[in-house]
Amino acid sequence: MDSKTTELGTLLKERLQQRSLSLRELSTYTEIDKATLSRIMNGKRKPTLNHLQRLSDSLNLSLDQLLAAAGFPIKNEKVHSDTFIQAVEEIETTLKDQEVYDGTFSQTKLKQKLNEYETYSQTNEGKETISAKFEKKMETLNGIGPFLQHLKDMYSLFMTGRGTSRELMLMGGALLYFIMPVDLIPDYIFPIGYIDDAAAVKIVIDQLTNR
């Protein structure tokens, strides 16, 4: 039995007792079946991020606290790595090997999300979002990876309108993907959470280079 999972189980059991909740009631609130909850709490199953998010919402526990108790690497660590910009096809394998994500990332889904953001970046609201939030997001990372310089360059070009309409749309899509809180891989899975941001940058750079 994994000690981290046991730590999570202890935390959940204490919280249930504090709130006078039964396992059945928790199952109703979280929409996680009772058997799965029991296995998680007894250290017989590793929870997914979806499980932890639902438990966080239902028990009013911070997600960071649950992530730490379950043994997930979280965002208070420092990483200075050159490995972020890598082939997109490798990412799903990495995630499965680390057992920290439940398989909803793919190259196709990333491109679909980028396409959505590309269109949104051309609206006034999208442009205002990039202008208002990009630098604030950058301040939270402190040089987390080499892909950040590419994002800074894109931001400068986007904000000054230097590029064709298609180029500005591509760059706007990458900037919004980086800014928006809903990623295919949440940023709090550290350092894996920024692989999809780096992959998005790589896809856009490849498209810009080929133009």
Backbone as CSV, one residue per row, in Angstrom:
resi,resn,N_x,N_y,N_z,CA_x,CA_y,CA_z,C_x,C_y,C_z
1,MET,0.844,-1.192,0.000,0.000,0.000,0.000,0.882,1.245,0.000
2,ASP,0.586,2.210,-0.872,1.379,3.418,-1.004,1.126,4.356,0.167
3,SER,2.223,4.867,0.773,2.073,5.718,1.953,1.368,7.013,1.633
4,LYS,1.585,7.535,0.403,0.928,8.769,0.017,-0.574,8.568,-0.121
5,THR,-0.959,7.418,-0.692,-2.374,7.125,-0.822,-3.003,6.941,0.556
6,THR,-2.266,6.311,1.469,-2.741,6.164,2.838,-2.939,7.527,3.490
7,GLU,-2.036,8.444,3.220,-2.151,9.812,3.718,-3.429,10.458,3.198
8,LEU,-3.728,10.230,1.930,-4.966,10.755,1.356,-6.172,10.130,2.037
9,GLY,-6.132,8.823,2.226,-7.243,8.145,2.871,-7.514,8.674,4.268
10,THR,-6.437,8.893,5.030,-6.582,9.437,6.376,-7.216,10.822,6.336
11,LEU,-6.759,11.651,5.401,-7.301,13.006,5.255,-8.790,12.973,4.931
12,LEU,-9.168,12.102,4.020,-10.576,12.019,3.617,-11.450,11.487,4.749
13,LYS,-10.966,10.481,5.442,-11.748,9.918,6.548,-11.955,10.945,7.661
14,GLU,-10.901,11.701,7.958,-11.024,12.742,8.982,-12.025,13.807,8.565
15,ARG,-12.010,14.141,7.274,-12.927,15.173,6.784,-14.370,14.688,6.827
16,LEU,-14.572,13.443,6.474,-15.923,12.883,6.544,-16.440,12.908,7.979
17,GLN,-15.576,12.560,8.906,-15.974,12.550,10.312,-16.294,13.968,10.791
18,GLN,-15.481,14.928,10.396,-15.709,16.318,10.788,-17.045,16.845,10.278
19,ARG,-17.405,16.424,9.091,-18.633,16.923,8.462,-19.826,15.980,8.647
20,SER,-19.606,14.909,9.426,-20.655,13.921,9.710,-21.290,13.392,8.426
21,LEU,-20.425,13.012,7.497,-20.879,12.481,6.218,-20.574,10.994,6.119
22,SER,-21.464,10.267,5.489,-21.223,8.851,5.224,-20.569,8.707,3.860
23,LEU,-20.007,7.547,3.608,-19.411,7.284,2.306,-20.472,7.345,1.212
24,ARG,-21.656,6.889,1.530,-22.757,6.934,0.564,-23.104,8.379,0.206
25,GLU,-23.129,9.241,1.206,-23.425,10.659,0.948,-22.322,11.305,0.108
26,LEU,-21.077,10.963,0.427,-19.962,11.499,-0.357,-20.051,11.022,-1.807
27,SER,-20.453,9.794,-1.991,-20.624,9.258,-3.337,-21.685,10.042,-4.102
28,THR,-22.744,10.402,-3.414,-23.810,11.182,-4.049,-23.312,12.566,-4.442
29,TYR,-22.590,13.218,-3.542,-22.109,14.577,-3.798,-21.070,14.616,-4.917
30,THR,-20.178,13.643,-4.925,-19.073,13.656,-5.886,-19.414,12.968,-7.204
31,GLU,-20.482,12.153,-7.192,-20.845,11.325,-8.350,-19.730,10.323,-8.673
32,ILE,-19.003,9.924,-7.631,-18.021,8.845,-7.737,-18.622,7.651,-7.011
33,ASP,-18.628,6.489,-7.657,-19.313,5.361,-7.023,-18.639,4.983,-5.707
34,LYS,-19.443,4.424,-4.830,-19.017,4.129,-3.461,-17.822,3.180,-3.434
35,ALA,-17.819,2.189,-4.303,-16.724,1.213,-4.323,-15.397,1.880,-4.692
36,THR,-15.444,2.803,-5.657,-14.229,3.523,-6.061,-13.709,4.380,-4.919
37,LEU,-14.616,5.087,-4.252,-14.222,5.911,-3.107,-13.574,5.060,-2.014
38,SER,-14.156,3.917,-1.761,-13.628,3.033,-0.731,-12.215,2.567,-1.079
39,ARG,-12.000,2.219,-2.341,-10.675,1.762,-2.775,-9.645,2.882,-2.684
40,ILE,-10.049,4.098,-3.032,-9.149,5.252,-2.931,-8.770,5.490,-1.474
41,MET,-9.765,5.475,-0.612,-9.528,5.777,0.794,-8.719,4.685,1.499
42,ASN,-8.802,3.471,0.997,-8.064,2.363,1.601,-6.731,2.080,0.918
43,GLY,-6.344,2.961,0.021,-5.042,2.832,-0.629,-4.953,1.744,-1.675
44,LYS,-6.100,1.302,-2.188,-6.094,0.224,-3.175,-6.247,0.741,-4.607
45,ARG,-6.466,2.048,-4.726,-6.588,2.638,-6.061,-6.041,4.057,-6.023
46,LYS,-5.272,4.419,-7.067,-4.755,5.785,-7.174,-5.857,6.668,-7.763
47,PRO,-6.175,7.786,-7.131,-7.226,8.654,-7.665,-6.753,9.385,-8.920
48,THR,-7.684,9.724,-9.776,-7.367,10.578,-10.920,-7.551,12.029,-10.495
49,LEU,-7.130,12.935,-11.353,-7.334,14.357,-11.060,-8.810,14.703,-11.004
50,ASN,-9.582,14.039,-11.828,-11.027,14.271,-11.815,-11.606,13.890,-10.451
51,HIS,-11.178,12.762,-9.915,-11.621,12.352,-8.577,-11.261,13.412,-7.539
52,LEU,-10.012,13.873,-7.584,-9.547,14.831,-6.582,-10.264,16.170,-6.695
53,GLN,-10.542,16.577,-7.919,-11.264,17.837,-8.094,-12.664,17.741,-7.500
54,ARG,-13.331,16.620,-7.713,-14.681,16.438,-7.166,-14.647,16.362,-5.638
55,LEU,-13.650,15.689,-5.107,-13.514,15.607,-3.656,-13.227,16.984,-3.056
56,SER,-12.402,17.747,-3.749,-12.093,19.102,-3.295,-13.351,19.952,-3.225
57,ASP,-14.153,19.895,-4.275,-15.386,20.686,-4.330,-16.387,20.246,-3.264
58,SER,-16.493,18.947,-3.056,-17.522,18.417,-2.154,-17.147,18.538,-0.677
59,LEU,-15.844,18.478,-0.381,-15.404,18.487,1.011,-14.780,19.811,1.441
60,ASN,-14.756,20.757,0.508,-14.166,22.074,0.801,-12.726,21.942,1.279
61,LEU,-11.978,21.093,0.586,-10.548,20.938,0.821,-9.813,21.514,-0.382
62,SER,-8.667,22.119,-0.161,-7.932,22.685,-1.292,-7.420,21.562,-2.188
63,LEU,-7.424,21.830,-3.481,-6.944,20.829,-4.425,-5.456,20.550,-4.212
64,ASP,-4.689,21.587,-3.906,-3.260,21.387,-3.637,-3.046,20.412,-2.480
65,GLN,-3.875,20.544,-1.442,-3.748,19.663,-0.276,-4.024,18.215,-0.669
66,LEU,-5.043,18.005,-1.467,-5.379,16.655,-1.914,-4.308,16.097,-2.850
67,LEU,-3.814,16.947,-3.744,-2.761,16.512,-4.661,-1.519,16.058,-3.898
68,ALA,-1.138,16.855,-2.897,0.041,16.503,-2.106,-0.177,15.208,-1.340
69,ALA,-1.361,15.047,-0.760,-1.663,13.834,0.006,-1.679,12.601,-0.888
70,ALA,-2.065,12.792,-2.147,-2.128,11.666,-3.084,-0.789,11.397,-3.770
71,GLY,0.200,12.266,-3.513,1.524,12.031,-4.075,1.770,12.636,-5.429
72,PHE,0.927,13.593,-5.837,1.135,14.260,-7.114,2.154,15.379,-6.949
73,PRO,3.029,15.569,-7.944,3.917,16.732,-7.909,3.097,17.977,-8.179
74,ILE,3.221,19.002,-7.346,2.399,20.190,-7.522,3.254,21.405,-7.800
75,LYS,2.582,22.526,-8.014,3.212,23.676,-8.641,4.122,24.495,-7.733
76,ASN,4.401,24.077,-6.541,5.311,24.848,-5.709,6.767,24.427,-5.896
77,GLU,6.989,23.526,-6.847,8.339,23.090,-7.143,8.920,23.932,-8.263
78,LYS,10.264,23.994,-8.353,10.939,24.722,-9.412,11.491,23.736,-10.426
79,VAL,11.265,24.042,-11.687,11.802,23.188,-12.728,12.452,24.063,-13.788
80,HIS,13.680,23.758,-14.147,14.377,24.463,-15.218,14.824,23.385,-16.193
81,SER,14.010,23.133,-17.161,14.253,21.984,-18.024,14.163,22.380,-19.483
82,ASP,14.932,21.700,-20.317,14.864,21.917,-21.749,13.960,20.892,-22.423
83,THR,13.245,20.113,-21.634,12.502,18.995,-22.208,11.058,19.335,-22.551
84,PHE,10.629,20.568,-22.326,9.238,20.896,-22.561,8.871,20.858,-24.042
85,ILE,9.756,21.417,-24.884,9.451,21.422,-26.312,9.878,20.074,-26.863
86,GLN,8.936,19.195,-26.986,9.208,17.848,-27.457,8.097,17.443,-28.412
87,ALA,8.290,16.352,-29.087,7.279,15.892,-30.038,5.962,15.661,-29.323
88,VAL,4.886,16.179,-29.899,3.579,16.067,-29.259,3.190,14.608,-29.066
89,GLU,3.613,13.743,-29.982,3.235,12.339,-29.899,3.777,11.660,-28.636
90,GLU,4.818,12.221,-28.029,5.413,11.605,-26.849,4.640,11.926,-25.563
91,ILE,3.780,12.920,-25.629,3.185,13.427,-24.399,2.243,12.414,-23.756
92,GLU,1.390,11.777,-24.552,0.465,10.823,-23.962,1.212,9.687,-23.259
93,THR,2.312,9.244,-23.859,3.107,8.187,-23.236,3.668,8.655,-21.907
94,THR,4.166,9.883,-21.867,4.702,10.452,-20.629,3.644,10.479,-19.547
95,LEU,2.457,10.923,-19.913,1.372,11.033,-18.938,0.981,9.667,-18.388
96,LYS,0.886,8.692,-19.263,0.509,7.360,-18.804,1.580,6.768,-17.904
97,ASP,2.848,6.998,-18.248,3.935,6.478,-17.429,3.924,7.100,-16.041
98,GLN,3.604,8.385,-15.963,3.586,9.075,-14.675,2.319,8.797,-13.876
99,GLU,1.298,8.270,-14.537,0.019,7.953,-13.898,-0.589,9.165,-13.183
100,VAL,-0.513,10.324,-13.845,-1.049,11.516,-13.202,-2.197,12.152,-13.984
101,TYR,-2.576,11.546,-15.103,-3.656,12.151,-15.881,-4.475,11.053,-16.516
102,ASP,-5.755,11.330,-16.718,-6.639,10.254,-17.128,-6.919,10.221,-18.633
103,GLY,-5.914,10.568,-19.441,-5.940,10.220,-20.846,-6.743,11.092,-21.781
104,THR,-7.065,12.334,-21.398,-7.886,13.151,-22.286,-7.044,14.053,-23.186
105,PHE,-5.724,13.950,-23.100,-4.866,14.755,-23.966,-4.546,13.996,-25.239
106,SER,-4.566,14.703,-26.361,-4.109,14.131,-27.615,-3.730,15.276,-28.544
107,GLN,-2.947,14.967,-29.545,-2.540,15.965,-30.524,-3.763,16.555,-31.214
108,THR,-4.727,15.706,-31.545,-5.935,16.178,-32.232,-6.712,17.157,-31.368
109,LYS,-6.882,16.819,-30.077,-7.627,17.702,-29.178,-6.897,19.019,-28.962
110,LEU,-5.575,18.962,-28.905,-4.807,20.189,-28.743,-4.998,21.103,-29.952
111,LYS,-4.945,20.543,-31.143,-5.133,21.353,-32.352,-6.547,21.923,-32.423
112,GLN,-7.534,21.135,-31.990,-8.908,21.632,-31.969,-9.040,22.821,-31.025
113,LYS,-8.432,22.693,-29.843,-8.486,23.785,-28.869,-7.769,25.022,-29.396
114,LEU,-6.638,24.828,-30.049,-5.915,25.953,-30.631,-6.759,26.650,-31.693
115,ASN,-7.460,25.869,-32.498,-8.318,26.461,-33.525,-9.411,27.332,-32.907
116,GLU,-9.974,26.854,-31.798,-11.001,27.640,-31.103,-10.425,28.966,-30.612
117,TYR,-9.238,28.892,-30.023,-8.611,30.092,-29.479,-8.136,31.039,-30.581
118,GLU,-7.732,30.487,-31.723,-7.318,31.336,-32.839,-8.459,32.254,-33.264
119,THR,-9.642,31.688,-33.376,-10.810,32.486,-33.750,-11.139,33.510,-32.673
120,TYR,-11.093,33.064,-31.422,-11.424,33.953,-30.300,-10.426,35.097,-30.187
121,SER,-9.161,34.843,-30.557,-8.125,35.868,-30.421,-8.360,37.061,-31.330
122,GLN,-9.199,36.888,-32.341,-9.477,37.979,-33.272,-10.664,38.846,-32.848
123,THR,-11.316,38.457,-31.784,-12.411,39.269,-31.249,-11.845,40.310,-30.290
124,ASN,-12.620,41.356,-30.036,-12.169,42.380,-29.089,-11.944,41.781,-27.705
125,GLU,-12.846,40.878,-27.312,-12.726,40.250,-25.996,-11.458,39.410,-25.905
126,GLY,-11.166,38.672,-26.969,-9.965,37.849,-26.987,-8.700,38.685,-26.905
127,LYS,-8.662,39.770,-27.667,-7.491,40.658,-27.651,-7.318,41.302,-26.283
128,GLU,-8.425,41.692,-25.670,-8.362,42.291,-24.330,-7.866,41.284,-23.297
129,THR,-8.275,40.022,-23.454,-7.810,38.971,-22.537,-6.307,38.801,-22.629
130,ILE,-5.779,38.756,-23.834,-4.330,38.618,-24.033,-3.598,39.815,-23.438
131,SER,-4.114,41.005,-23.721,-3.476,42.224,-23.230,-3.466,42.300,-21.706
132,ALA,-4.570,41.887,-21.094,-4.725,42.046,-19.645,-4.065,40.935,-18.843
133,LYS,-3.960,39.735,-19.406,-3.585,38.590,-18.587,-2.246,37.938,-18.914
134,PHE,-1.696,38.211,-20.085,-0.464,37.498,-20.470,0.681,37.776,-19.506
135,GLU,0.968,39.045,-19.258,2.117,39.381,-18.413,1.927,38.891,-16.979
136,LYS,0.687,38.911,-16.488,0.422,38.404,-15.136,0.699,36.911,-15.060
137,LYS,0.312,36.174,-16.104,0.570,34.731,-16.118,2.074,34.466,-16.161
138,MET,2.793,35.257,-16.946,4.237,35.074,-17.048,4.928,35.299,-15.710
139,GLU,4.425,36.251,-14.940,5.040,36.581,-13.655,4.982,35.413,-12.668
140,THR,4.018,34.527,-12.844,3.868,33.412,-11.905,4.841,32.272,-12.176
141,LEU,5.549,32.309,-13.316,6.325,31.140,-13.736,7.821,31.250,-13.512
142,ASN,8.365,32.457,-13.530,9.790,32.642,-13.248,10.694,31.761,-14.107
143,GLY,10.526,31.840,-15.405,11.434,31.144,-16.301,11.332,29.650,-16.276
144,ILE,10.126,29.150,-16.324,9.909,27.718,-16.168,10.403,26.879,-17.345
145,GLY,10.522,27.448,-18.522,10.958,26.646,-19.649,11.286,27.501,-20.851
146,PRO,12.050,26.944,-21.776,12.488,27.714,-22.945,11.341,28.156,-23.833
147,PHE,10.203,27.506,-23.748,9.086,27.912,-24.600,8.554,29.289,-24.223
148,LEU,8.887,29.779,-23.025,8.395,31.086,-22.603,8.938,32.204,-23.475
149,GLN,10.171,32.094,-23.916,10.726,33.147,-24.780,9.957,33.212,-26.093
150,HIS,9.570,32.064,-26.609,8.763,32.057,-27.827,7.424,32.756,-27.588
151,LEU,6.834,32.514,-26.435,5.575,33.173,-26.106,5.753,34.680,-25.979
152,LYS,6.848,35.105,-25.367,7.112,36.539,-25.245,7.242,37.185,-26.620
153,ASP,7.935,36.501,-27.519,8.089,37.026,-28.882,6.735,37.113,-29.585
154,MET,5.920,36.075,-29.413,4.586,36.082,-30.017,3.735,37.211,-29.460
155,TYR,3.831,37.410,-28.161,3.049,38.471,-27.512,3.429,39.838,-28.070
156,SER,4.729,40.079,-28.224,5.191,41.354,-28.763,4.678,41.565,-30.184
157,LEU,4.782,40.537,-31.000,4.311,40.634,-32.383,2.796,40.816,-32.441
158,PHE,2.090,40.065,-31.606,0.624,40.124,-31.611,0.133,41.499,-31.183
159,MET,0.703,42.029,-30.118,0.221,43.298,-29.582,0.544,44.480,-30.496
160,THR,1.586,44.346,-31.299,1.943,45.430,-32.217,1.427,45.180,-33.635
161,GLY,0.751,44.047,-33.825,0.144,43.758,-35.125,1.142,43.467,-36.223
162,ARG,2.326,42.981,-35.834,3.349,42.685,-36.838,3.195,41.257,-37.352
163,GLY,2.623,41.128,-38.523,2.381,39.821,-39.116,1.146,39.860,-39.981
164,THR,0.984,38.834,-40.789,-0.230,38.730,-41.591,-1.404,38.384,-40.682
165,SER,-2.600,38.510,-41.200,-3.776,38.196,-40.383,-3.741,36.745,-39.919
166,ARG,-3.283,35.844,-40.787,-3.200,34.424,-40.408,-2.138,34.207,-39.343
167,GLU,-0.990,34.854,-39.476,0.070,34.714,-38.484,-0.377,35.237,-37.123
168,LEU,-1.066,36.363,-37.118,-1.551,36.933,-35.864,-2.599,36.029,-35.225
169,MET,-3.393,35.372,-36.060,-4.400,34.448,-35.541,-3.723,33.241,-34.897
170,LEU,-2.705,32.702,-35.546,-1.973,31.551,-34.992,-1.323,31.916,-33.659
171,MET,-0.670,33.057,-33.627,-0.008,33.485,-32.390,-1.027,33.769,-31.294
172,GLY,-2.146,34.363,-31.656,-3.188,34.639,-30.673,-3.737,33.365,-30.062
173,GLY,-3.859,32.320,-30.867,-4.338,31.037,-30.351,-3.399,30.448,-29.317
174,ALA,-2.087,30.501,-29.598,-1.097,29.984,-28.643,-1.092,30.800,-27.357
175,LEU,-1.204,32.115,-27.486,-1.202,32.987,-26.304,-2.417,32.717,-25.424
176,LEU,-3.571,32.556,-26.032,-4.779,32.293,-25.245,-4.732,30.919,-24.596
177,TYR,-4.195,29.933,-25.310,-4.090,28.604,-24.704,-3.234,28.665,-23.448
178,PHE,-2.161,29.429,-23.514,-1.265,29.591,-22.373,-1.953,30.329,-21.216
179,ILE,-2.753,31.320,-21.555,-3.380,32.178,-20.538,-4.568,31.512,-19.864
180,MET,-5.412,30.869,-20.658,-6.693,30.396,-20.144,-6.492,29.301,-19.105
181,PRO,-7.319,29.296,-18.046,-7.138,28.334,-16.948,-7.524,26.908,-17.301
182,VAL,-8.341,26.721,-18.340,-8.800,25.373,-18.690,-7.887,24.804,-19.765
183,ASP,-6.863,24.053,-19.353,-5.945,23.373,-20.266,-6.361,21.918,-20.419
184,LEU,-5.870,21.285,-21.484,-6.069,19.842,-21.607,-5.312,19.123,-20.500
185,ILE,-4.181,19.689,-20.089,-3.433,19.180,-18.944,-3.322,20.327,-17.942
186,PRO,-3.978,20.253,-16.797,-3.950,21.373,-15.847,-2.530,21.738,-15.429
187,ASP,-2.276,23.053,-15.306,-0.934,23.518,-15.002,-0.439,23.085,-13.633
188,TYR,-1.362,22.752,-12.709,-0.895,22.404,-11.374,-0.262,21.017,-11.314
189,ILE,-0.351,20.225,-12.402,0.416,18.971,-12.442,1.824,19.338,-12.881
190,PHE,2.723,19.438,-11.943,4.006,20.047,-12.209,5.120,19.001,-12.260
191,PRO,6.000,19.025,-13.268,6.080,19.946,-14.375,5.272,19.535,-15.591
192,ILE,4.604,18.393,-15.546,3.921,17.867,-16.715,2.830,18.819,-17.204
193,GLY,2.272,19.598,-16.298,1.169,20.477,-16.662,1.489,21.518,-17.701
194,TYR,2.781,21.787,-17.933,3.135,22.773,-18.944,3.568,22.136,-20.254
195,ILE,3.544,20.817,-20.344,3.938,20.171,-21.593,2.973,20.548,-22.712
196,ASP,1.662,20.606,-22.410,0.724,20.925,-23.480,0.867,22.375,-23.927
197,ASP,1.215,23.290,-23.007,1.463,24.675,-23.399,2.664,24.736,-24.347
198,ALA,3.723,24.006,-23.986,4.906,23.961,-24.837,4.582,23.324,-26.180
199,ALA,3.772,22.274,-26.150,3.389,21.611,-27.395,2.579,22.546,-28.280
200,ALA,1.700,23.347,-27.670,0.913,24.320,-28.430,1.830,25.329,-29.109
201,VAL,2.841,25.793,-28.363,3.810,26.732,-28.936,4.544,26.081,-30.100
202,LYS,4.944,24.826,-29.910,5.686,24.114,-30.962,4.849,23.979,-32.232
203,ILE,3.573,23.639,-32.071,2.688,23.503,-33.230,2.589,24.813,-33.988
204,VAL,2.417,25.912,-33.251,2.274,27.228,-33.890,3.580,27.653,-34.556
205,ILE,4.716,27.434,-33.881,6.004,27.786,-34.484,6.216,27.018,-35.784
206,ASP,5.883,25.734,-35.763,6.015,24.924,-36.991,5.153,25.488,-38.110
207,GLN,3.926,25.909,-37.775,3.045,26.477,-38.793,3.566,27.814,-39.302
208,LEU,4.095,28.628,-38.402,4.640,29.910,-38.826,5.882,29.725,-39.682
209,THR,6.714,28.759,-39.314,7.948,28.499,-40.062,7.659,28.002,-41.463
210,ASN,6.586,27.219,-41.590,6.254,26.622,-42.895,5.515,27.583,-43.817
211,ARG,5.149,28.743,-43.302,4.402,29.681,-44.128,5.344,30.433,-45.055
